[in-house]
Amino acid sequence: MPILGVICRLEILMADFAKGSNRVLYHLVIIAAYAMSAIVVGRQLPAYIPEIDPMTGYWVAGCLFLLCTLVHEFVMRRVERLQIDKELRNIRRDLSSAEMGLEKLDVAMTHLTGEDENMDGFAEEMKMLRKLMRQLSKEMKTGKIGNSPMSHEPEVKRPTLVATPPPSIEEMDEHRRAEILEIVRSGLQENRVDLYLQPIVRLPQRRTRFYEAFSRIRGPEGELITPKQYLAIAEDAGLVGTIDNLLLIRCVQLIRRVRQKTHDMGFFVNVSARTLRDAAFFNQFVEFLDRNSDLKQNLILEFAQEDIDNASEQLKEGLGMLSEMGFVFSMDQVIRLDMNFQELAKSNFKYLKVSASDLMPGAHTLPMDIHPDDLHEALARAEIELIASQVEDEDTVISLLDADIGFGQGYLFGAPKPPQAG
């Protein structure tokens, strides 16, 4: 019937109207449309069917109105049920995602609140980091650091972090040194000091026993500068203490994560003598180590031999304080072996790093008071481990094994890389 087609079209039009309108208004409009349709049917039915009197037409119209409203109610309840089911499915999905997120958070909190890795320690690290940044910003504004003239003295040798050595400070012009100083300043202020690790392996198994931690500073465009490029400049500008402290914080955070899996891995962290001479930074350094003294079995503080040879009374007191706290030391950049290993051991030096080229059988060039063949035994009596650094090829490894060297470090075993996540 044409009138039913009109009703269907009205239902569709009203449904479209209801998408952005009030649902109560939608139902009222639908009911009104059905009522008007029923009235039209009641008025026009006798004209189409003469046997039906007007009163019967109105009864038919009333029945039609009731039927339409009942169908409408059934359809709308069905639609609402489908919508509710859809919303319940969405809620269940969101709840499942939330539960998975809570499980991950619970695991993370468990790691952070473990016996050694607790939230208090993490908060203390963040507190020290903010303190360092505020102090650095304040001193830069007041001109206490970063404004000293560049030194033209030879750079103190530090481990190079790239296969191709970058230009040394002597090869840089004033403009380039100023650029590097600005990268260091901005990198410290914007926390762009990254931790890189190089493995130290046990020979001959080549199983990683330690890592040495290095710092790299990222420029605003993502460029990296290595210690060989920035160290002398940072020392002249009074920034090396901040770098050492930031590197220590990064390393302690890493040790906490590693200790979730193993307690046997050790990490060497280079410390500049400038840091020990700078009262402000050294106090922060010691305070932070004291709060993390439970990590002393995994953290080895490393100093250059030249810094130890030229140590002032203040530096010796600093080393003594760290030794009393239970931290052990390593001496690197060794240029002579004519020293008392027993006295060195009493100062808590447990590791000695010597270039592999100086340890090759028959090629001992470093000054020493004993025969080269007796070096291993003398160190063993003092309970000092010898580590061959700058190992670059397999022939060197064979020679080191002949010399009974227990540990090796160099690009042959791995270049410095950022620590892997997890």
RODREN-718521 format. One record per residue (C-alpha): x, y, z; residue in three letters. Coordinates in pm, whole numbers, plus 50000, padded with zeros to 5 digits. Example, Ala and Ser with C-alpha at 12.3 -4.5 7.8 and 13.67 -1.06 7.14 Angstrom:
! residues 2
+-------+-------+-------+--------+
:     X :     Y :     Z : residu :
+-------+-------+-------+--------+
: 51230 : 49550 : 50780 :    ALA :
: 51367 : 49894 : 50714 :    SER :
+-------+-------+-------+--------+
END
This chain:
! residues 422
+-------+-------+-------+--------+
:     X :     Y :     Z : residu :
+-------+-------+-------+--------+
: 50000 : 50000 : 50000 :    MET :
: 50126 : 50350 : 49927 :    PRO :
: 50056 : 50454 : 50286 :    ILE :
: 50296 : 50186 : 50426 :    LEU :
: 50569 : 50313 : 50196 :    GLY :
: 50515 : 50659 : 50339 :    VAL :
: 50546 : 50519 : 50693 :    ILE :
: 50872 : 50341 : 50611 :    CYS :
: 51020 : 50653 : 50455 :    ARG :
: 50914 : 50855 : 50759 :    LEU :
: 51087 : 50598 : 50988 :    GLU :
: 51409 : 50623 : 50790 :    ILE :
: 51398 : 51003 : 50784 :    LEU :
: 51336 : 51020 : 51156 :    MET :
: 51618 : 50773 : 51228 :    ALA :
: 51860 : 50993 : 51034 :    ASP :
: 51730 : 51294 : 51220 :    PHE :
: 51784 : 51120 : 51555 :    ALA :
: 52160 : 51064 : 51495 :    LYS :
: 52242 : 51413 : 51612 :    GLY :
: 51929 : 51494 : 51812 :    SER :
: 51766 : 51421 : 52145 :    ASN :
: 51633 : 51065 : 52164 :    ARG :
: 51314 : 51171 : 52348 :    VAL :
: 51235 : 51419 : 52074 :    LEU :
: 51304 : 51147 : 51819 :    TYR :
: 51049 : 50912 : 51977 :    HIS :
: 50788 : 51188 : 52008 :    LEU :
: 50828 : 51275 : 51642 :    VAL :
: 50797 : 50908 : 51541 :    ILE :
: 50483 : 50859 : 51750 :    ILE :
: 50336 : 51177 : 51606 :    ALA :
: 50415 : 51054 : 51255 :    ALA :
: 50245 : 50720 : 51326 :    TYR :
: 49941 : 50898 : 51471 :    ALA :
: 49910 : 51122 : 51166 :    MET :
: 49951 : 50819 : 50937 :    SER :
: 49681 : 50630 : 51129 :    ALA :
: 49445 : 50928 : 51103 :    ILE :
: 49503 : 50948 : 50729 :    VAL :
: 49439 : 50573 : 50697 :    VAL :
: 49119 : 50603 : 50904 :    GLY :
: 48990 : 50891 : 50693 :    ARG :
: 49082 : 50742 : 50356 :    GLN :
: 48997 : 50374 : 50415 :    LEU :
: 48619 : 50409 : 50357 :    PRO :
: 48694 : 50588 : 50029 :    ALA :
: 48897 : 50292 : 49903 :    TYR :
: 48669 : 50025 : 50053 :    ILE :
: 48302 : 50143 : 50044 :    PRO :
: 48187 : 49847 : 50259 :    GLU :
: 48374 : 49992 : 50557 :    ILE :
: 48193 : 50264 : 50747 :    ASP :
: 48388 : 50563 : 50893 :    PRO :
: 48371 : 50431 : 51251 :    MET :
: 48526 : 50097 : 51150 :    THR :
: 48794 : 50295 : 50960 :    GLY :
: 48887 : 50475 : 51279 :    TYR :
: 48909 : 50142 : 51466 :    TRP :
: 49139 : 50012 : 51196 :    VAL :
: 49344 : 50334 : 51223 :    ALA :
: 49375 : 50286 : 51600 :    GLY :
: 49488 : 49928 : 51559 :    CYS :
: 49740 : 50036 : 51296 :    LEU :
: 49874 : 50305 : 51531 :    PHE :
: 49917 : 50054 : 51813 :    LEU :
: 50082 : 49803 : 51580 :    LEU :
: 50328 : 50064 : 51450 :    CYS :
: 50419 : 50183 : 51799 :    THR :
: 50472 : 49824 : 51915 :    LEU :
: 50693 : 49750 : 51614 :    VAL :
: 50883 : 50074 : 51674 :    HIS :
: 50931 : 49988 : 52041 :    GLU :
: 51056 : 49638 : 51950 :    PHE :
: 51296 : 49774 : 51690 :    VAL :
: 51433 : 50044 : 51923 :    MET :
: 51483 : 49796 : 52208 :    ARG :
: 51669 : 49570 : 51969 :    ARG :
: 51886 : 49859 : 51854 :    VAL :
: 51957 : 49962 : 52213 :    GLU :
: 52047 : 49604 : 52306 :    ARG :
: 52294 : 49588 : 52017 :    LEU :
: 52444 : 49921 : 52125 :    GLN :
: 52474 : 49799 : 52485 :    ILE :
: 52640 : 49478 : 52369 :    ASP :
: 52885 : 49681 : 52161 :    LYS :
: 52964 : 49910 : 52453 :    GLU :
: 53014 : 49608 : 52681 :    LEU :
: 53258 : 49458 : 52433 :    ARG :
: 53449 : 49787 : 52422 :    ASN :
: 53451 : 49802 : 52802 :    ILE :
: 53580 : 49445 : 52827 :    ARG :
: 53853 : 49522 : 52571 :    ARG :
: 53954 : 49840 : 52756 :    ASP :
: 53947 : 49652 : 53087 :    LEU :
: 54168 : 49379 : 52944 :    SER :
: 54415 : 49641 : 52817 :    SER :
: 54409 : 49815 : 53153 :    ALA :
: 54478 : 49484 : 53332 :    GLU :
: 54775 : 49416 : 53102 :    MET :
: 54903 : 49766 : 53169 :    GLY :
: 54867 : 49715 : 53543 :    LEU :
: 55057 : 49386 : 53520 :    GLU :
: 55343 : 49560 : 53336 :    LYS :
: 55336 : 49843 : 53589 :    LEU :
: 55338 : 49590 : 53873 :    ASP :
: 55644 : 49419 : 53722 :    VAL :
: 55819 : 49755 : 53680 :    ALA :
: 55732 : 49858 : 54036 :    MET :
: 55856 : 49521 : 54163 :    THR :
: 56189 : 49581 : 53989 :    HIS :
: 56211 : 49932 : 54127 :    LEU :
: 56108 : 49831 : 54478 :    THR :
: 56333 : 49524 : 54503 :    GLY :
: 56596 : 49479 : 54768 :    GLU :
: 56863 : 49669 : 54574 :    ASP :
: 56655 : 49853 : 54319 :    GLU :
: 56412 : 50056 : 54527 :    ASN :
: 56215 : 50368 : 54456 :    MET :
: 56404 : 50562 : 54719 :    ASP :
: 56728 : 50504 : 54528 :    GLY :
: 56571 : 50610 : 54201 :    PHE :
: 56430 : 50924 : 54362 :    ALA :
: 56772 : 51004 : 54507 :    GLU :
: 56928 : 50974 : 54162 :    GLU :
: 56672 : 51210 : 54014 :    MET :
: 56725 : 51447 : 54304 :    LYS :
: 57100 : 51454 : 54244 :    MET :
: 57048 : 51497 : 53870 :    LEU :
: 56822 : 51799 : 53926 :    ARG :
: 57070 : 51937 : 54179 :    LYS :
: 57354 : 51903 : 53928 :    LEU :
: 57153 : 52076 : 53657 :    MET :
: 57056 : 52364 : 53887 :    ARG :
: 57414 : 52407 : 54004 :    GLN :
: 57548 : 52395 : 53650 :    LEU :
: 57291 : 52648 : 53528 :    SER :
: 57364 : 52881 : 53821 :    LYS :
: 57741 : 52867 : 53774 :    GLU :
: 57713 : 52924 : 53400 :    MET :
: 57496 : 53230 : 53458 :    LYS :
: 57739 : 53371 : 53713 :    THR :
: 58036 : 53295 : 53485 :    GLY :
: 58211 : 53072 : 53738 :    LYS :
: 58268 : 52799 : 53482 :    ILE :
: 58292 : 52774 : 53108 :    GLY :
: 58473 : 53106 : 53056 :    ASN :
: 58835 : 53011 : 53113 :    SER :
: 59067 : 53033 : 52813 :    PRO :
: 59139 : 52718 : 52616 :    MET :
: 59457 : 52537 : 52708 :    SER :
: 59705 : 52447 : 52437 :    HIS :
: 59872 : 52179 : 52645 :    GLU :
: 59863 : 51824 : 52506 :    PRO :
: 59540 : 51645 : 52575 :    GLU :
: 59531 : 51383 : 52847 :    VAL :
: 59482 : 51054 : 52669 :    LYS :
: 59143 : 50895 : 52712 :    ARG :
: 58993 : 50590 : 52545 :    PRO :
: 58876 : 50674 : 52195 :    THR :
: 58515 : 50580 : 52126 :    LEU :
: 58526 : 50566 : 51747 :    VAL :
: 58725 : 50350 : 51507 :    ALA :
: 58857 : 50651 : 51318 :    THR :
: 59020 : 50888 : 51568 :    PRO :
: 58866 : 51236 : 51558 :    PRO :
: 59092 : 51538 : 51542 :    PRO :
: 59268 : 51612 : 51869 :    SER :
: 59245 : 51945 : 52044 :    ILE :
: 59582 : 52052 : 51902 :    GLU :
: 59444 : 52006 : 51550 :    GLU :
: 59136 : 52218 : 51616 :    MET :
: 59118 : 52588 : 51552 :    ASP :
: 58969 : 52831 : 51802 :    GLU :
: 58635 : 52832 : 51621 :    HIS :
: 58599 : 52454 : 51640 :    ARG :
: 58697 : 52445 : 52007 :    ARG :
: 58433 : 52710 : 52078 :    ALA :
: 58175 : 52499 : 51893 :    GLU :
: 58262 : 52190 : 52097 :    ILE :
: 58247 : 52387 : 52422 :    LEU :
: 57898 : 52508 : 52329 :    GLU :
: 57789 : 52151 : 52249 :    ILE :
: 57918 : 52038 : 52589 :    VAL :
: 57741 : 52323 : 52770 :    ARG :
: 57408 : 52272 : 52596 :    SER :
: 57439 : 51893 : 52620 :    GLY :
: 57480 : 51915 : 52997 :    LEU :
: 57200 : 52168 : 53042 :    GLN :
: 56960 : 51967 : 52824 :    GLU :
: 57067 : 51625 : 52958 :    ASN :
: 57215 : 51493 : 52633 :    ARG :
: 57500 : 51297 : 52797 :    VAL :
: 57469 : 50932 : 52690 :    ASP :
: 57620 : 50616 : 52835 :    LEU :
: 57820 : 50382 : 52609 :    TYR :
: 57968 : 50047 : 52713 :    LEU :
: 58268 : 49851 : 52587 :    GLN :
: 58313 : 49487 : 52696 :    PRO :
: 58614 : 49360 : 52889 :    ILE :
: 58647 : 48986 : 52832 :    VAL :
: 58811 : 48699 : 53015 :    ARG :
: 59077 : 48521 : 52812 :    LEU :
: 59086 : 48277 : 52647 :    PRO :
: 58708 : 48214 : 52676 :    GLN :
: 58626 : 48572 : 52565 :    ARG :
: 58329 : 48579 : 52798 :    ARG :
: 58232 : 48933 : 52896 :    THR :
: 58322 : 48987 : 53260 :    ARG :
: 58318 : 49368 : 53283 :    PHE :
: 58212 : 49673 : 53088 :    TYR :
: 58382 : 50008 : 53074 :    GLU :
: 58146 : 50305 : 53073 :    ALA :
: 58212 : 50599 : 52843 :    PHE :
: 58022 : 50921 : 52790 :    SER :
: 57918 : 51072 : 52461 :    ARG :
: 57755 : 51409 : 52425 :    ILE :
: 57492 : 51472 : 52160 :    ARG :
: 57472 : 51806 : 51986 :    GLY :
: 57142 : 51978 : 51894 :    PRO :
: 57146 : 51809 : 51552 :    GLU :
: 57223 : 51465 : 51694 :    GLY :
: 57597 : 51479 : 51622 :    GLU :
: 57820 : 51294 : 51872 :    LEU :
: 58141 : 51416 : 52027 :    ILE :
: 58375 : 51179 : 52210 :    THR :
: 58598 : 51229 : 52517 :    PRO :
: 58905 : 51274 : 52294 :    LYS :
: 58734 : 51574 : 52140 :    GLN :
: 58580 : 51738 : 52444 :    TYR :
: 58771 : 51620 : 52753 :    LEU :
: 59052 : 51878 : 52758 :    ALA :
: 58807 : 52153 : 52665 :    ILE :
: 58565 : 52045 : 52940 :    ALA :
: 58846 : 52034 : 53196 :    GLU :
: 58958 : 52385 : 53106 :    ASP :
: 58599 : 52507 : 53131 :    ALA :
: 58538 : 52333 : 53466 :    GLY :
: 58267 : 52105 : 53328 :    LEU :
: 58430 : 51765 : 53368 :    VAL :
: 58295 : 51721 : 53722 :    GLY :
: 57940 : 51747 : 53596 :    THR :
: 58013 : 51497 : 53319 :    ILE :
: 58165 : 51248 : 53566 :    ASP :
: 57866 : 51277 : 53797 :    ASN :
: 57615 : 51232 : 53515 :    LEU :
: 57807 : 50929 : 53388 :    LEU :
: 57804 : 50784 : 53738 :    LEU :
: 57426 : 50831 : 53766 :    ILE :
: 57370 : 50662 : 53429 :    ARG :
: 57596 : 50372 : 53529 :    CYS :
: 57429 : 50320 : 53867 :    VAL :
: 57087 : 50311 : 53702 :    GLN :
: 57219 : 50051 : 53457 :    LEU :
: 57375 : 49841 : 53735 :    ILE :
: 57041 : 49827 : 53913 :    ARG :
: 56876 : 49689 : 53601 :    ARG :
: 57157 : 49438 : 53541 :    VAL :
: 57145 : 49313 : 53901 :    ARG :
: 56792 : 49190 : 53836 :    GLN :
: 56956 : 48918 : 53623 :    LYS :
: 57309 : 48880 : 53761 :    THR :
: 57528 : 49015 : 54040 :    HIS :
: 57856 : 48918 : 53874 :    ASP :
: 57892 : 49192 : 53612 :    MET :
: 58131 : 49478 : 53691 :    GLY :
: 58140 : 49828 : 53544 :    PHE :
: 58445 : 50053 : 53516 :    PHE :
: 58377 : 50427 : 53540 :    VAL :
: 58649 : 50679 : 53461 :    ASN :
: 58687 : 50958 : 53716 :    VAL :
: 58888 : 51269 : 53639 :    SER :
: 59128 : 51406 : 53899 :    ALA :
: 58956 : 51740 : 53833 :    ARG :
: 58639 : 51592 : 53985 :    THR :
: 58823 : 51494 : 54302 :    LEU :
: 58981 : 51839 : 54329 :    ARG :
: 58649 : 52021 : 54279 :    ASP :
: 58502 : 52035 : 54629 :    ALA :
: 58141 : 52094 : 54519 :    ALA :
: 58126 : 51816 : 54264 :    PHE :
: 58337 : 51575 : 54469 :    PHE :
: 58104 : 51612 : 54769 :    ASN :
: 57809 : 51528 : 54547 :    GLN :
: 58008 : 51239 : 54400 :    PHE :
: 58084 : 51091 : 54742 :    VAL :
: 57732 : 51156 : 54872 :    GLU :
: 57582 : 50970 : 54576 :    PHE :
: 57826 : 50678 : 54610 :    LEU :
: 57752 : 50656 : 54981 :    ASP :
: 57378 : 50622 : 54909 :    ARG :
: 57460 : 50346 : 54661 :    ASN :
: 57732 : 50169 : 54857 :    SER :
: 57541 : 49841 : 54813 :    ASP :
: 57659 : 49849 : 54450 :    LEU :
: 58029 : 49863 : 54540 :    LYS :
: 58085 : 49505 : 54422 :    GLN :
: 57975 : 49603 : 54072 :    ASN :
: 58125 : 49952 : 54041 :    LEU :
: 58498 : 50005 : 53980 :    ILE :
: 58629 : 50362 : 53982 :    LEU :
: 58908 : 50417 : 53729 :    GLU :
: 59184 : 50680 : 53741 :    PHE :
: 59467 : 50767 : 53506 :    ALA :
: 59816 : 50683 : 53632 :    GLN :
: 59930 : 51040 : 53577 :    GLU :
: 59651 : 51166 : 53805 :    ASP :
: 59754 : 50923 : 54078 :    ILE :
: 60125 : 51004 : 54042 :    ASP :
: 60053 : 51377 : 54073 :    ASN :
: 59787 : 51336 : 54342 :    ALA :
: 59759 : 51621 : 54591 :    SER :
: 59685 : 51564 : 54957 :    GLU :
: 59323 : 51650 : 54887 :    GLN :
: 59309 : 51389 : 54611 :    LEU :
: 59469 : 51126 : 54835 :    LYS :
: 59215 : 51202 : 55107 :    GLU :
: 58937 : 51162 : 54852 :    GLY :
: 59068 : 50824 : 54740 :    LEU :
: 59104 : 50717 : 55103 :    GLY :
: 58745 : 50816 : 55173 :    MET :
: 58619 : 50617 : 54875 :    LEU :
: 58835 : 50321 : 54977 :    SER :
: 58692 : 50323 : 55329 :    GLU :
: 58344 : 50313 : 55174 :    MET :
: 58445 : 49982 : 55014 :    GLY :
: 58490 : 50089 : 54651 :    PHE :
: 58780 : 49943 : 54455 :    VAL :
: 58989 : 50121 : 54193 :    PHE :
: 59147 : 50061 : 53858 :    SER :
: 59450 : 50239 : 53713 :    MET :
: 59453 : 50298 : 53338 :    ASP :
: 59669 : 50484 : 53086 :    GLN :
: 59968 : 50314 : 53248 :    VAL :
: 60300 : 50450 : 53116 :    ILE :
: 60532 : 50288 : 53371 :    ARG :
: 60538 : 49971 : 53580 :    LEU :
: 60822 : 50059 : 53818 :    ASP :
: 60593 : 50088 : 54119 :    MET :
: 60522 : 49907 : 54442 :    ASN :
: 60227 : 49683 : 54364 :    PHE :
: 60175 : 49594 : 54730 :    GLN :
: 60134 : 49961 : 54822 :    GLU :
: 59903 : 50006 : 54525 :    LEU :
: 59688 : 49718 : 54649 :    ALA :
: 59672 : 49870 : 54998 :    LYS :
: 59515 : 50177 : 54837 :    SER :
: 59241 : 49944 : 54706 :    ASN :
: 59363 : 49932 : 54345 :    PHE :
: 59255 : 49590 : 54221 :    LYS :
: 59293 : 49636 : 53844 :    TYR :
: 59572 : 49760 : 53621 :    LEU :
: 59513 : 49843 : 53254 :    LYS :
: 59813 : 49833 : 53023 :    VAL :
: 59819 : 49867 : 52646 :    SER :
: 59841 : 49528 : 52477 :    ALA :
: 60138 : 49644 : 52271 :    SER :
: 60335 : 49694 : 52593 :    ASP :
: 60257 : 49343 : 52719 :    LEU :
: 60364 : 49143 : 52414 :    MET :
: 60639 : 48888 : 52492 :    PRO :
: 60977 : 49039 : 52413 :    GLY :
: 60830 : 49385 : 52352 :    ALA :
: 60814 : 49525 : 52705 :    HIS :
: 60892 : 49895 : 52670 :    THR :
: 60754 : 50030 : 52998 :    LEU :
: 60995 : 50103 : 53282 :    PRO :
: 60973 : 49839 : 53556 :    MET :
: 61179 : 49721 : 53853 :    ASP :
: 61135 : 49351 : 53785 :    ILE :
: 61191 : 49118 : 53496 :    HIS :
: 60898 : 49126 : 53250 :    PRO :
: 60846 : 48752 : 53297 :    ASP :
: 60787 : 48811 : 53669 :    ASP :
: 60519 : 49079 : 53619 :    LEU :
: 60226 : 48838 : 53628 :    HIS :
: 60346 : 48673 : 53950 :    GLU :
: 60415 : 49010 : 54119 :    ALA :
: 60063 : 49131 : 54040 :    LEU :
: 59912 : 48803 : 54155 :    ALA :
: 60085 : 48837 : 54494 :    ARG :
: 59932 : 49183 : 54528 :    ALA :
: 59594 : 49046 : 54411 :    GLU :
: 59583 : 49291 : 54122 :    ILE :
: 59426 : 49182 : 53793 :    GLU :
: 59606 : 49283 : 53473 :    LEU :
: 59387 : 49393 : 53181 :    ILE :
: 59531 : 49433 : 52832 :    ALA :
: 59369 : 49730 : 52658 :    SER :
: 59358 : 49831 : 52291 :    GLN :
: 59341 : 49473 : 52161 :    VAL :
: 59278 : 49504 : 51788 :    GLU :
: 59365 : 49170 : 51618 :    ASP :
: 59385 : 48795 : 51670 :    GLU :
: 59767 : 48783 : 51665 :    ASP :
: 59768 : 49010 : 51970 :    THR :
: 59533 : 48774 : 52152 :    VAL :
: 59766 : 48479 : 52088 :    ILE :
: 60061 : 48676 : 52225 :    SER :
: 59861 : 48780 : 52532 :    LEU :
: 59773 : 48418 : 52603 :    LEU :
: 60141 : 48330 : 52580 :    ASP :
: 60206 : 48602 : 52839 :    ALA :
: 59930 : 48457 : 53064 :    ASP :
: 59716 : 48774 : 53052 :    ILE :
: 59371 : 48707 : 53198 :    GLY :
: 59159 : 48992 : 53057 :    PHE :
: 59141 : 49189 : 52734 :    GLY :
: 58964 : 49500 : 52606 :    GLN :
: 58956 : 49648 : 52257 :    GLY :
: 58768 : 49677 : 51931 :    TYR :
: 58840 : 49312 : 51854 :    LEU :
: 58600 : 49219 : 52136 :    PHE :
: 58351 : 49498 : 52075 :    GLY :
: 58324 : 49872 : 52018 :    ALA :
: 58150 : 50098 : 52271 :    PRO :
: 57773 : 50083 : 52221 :    LYS :
: 57466 : 50209 : 52406 :    PRO :
: 57331 : 49954 : 52656 :    PRO :
: 57053 : 49737 : 52523 :    GLN :
: 56706 : 49802 : 52654 :    ALA :
: 56572 : 49557 : 52907 :    GLY :
+-------+-------+-------+--------+
END
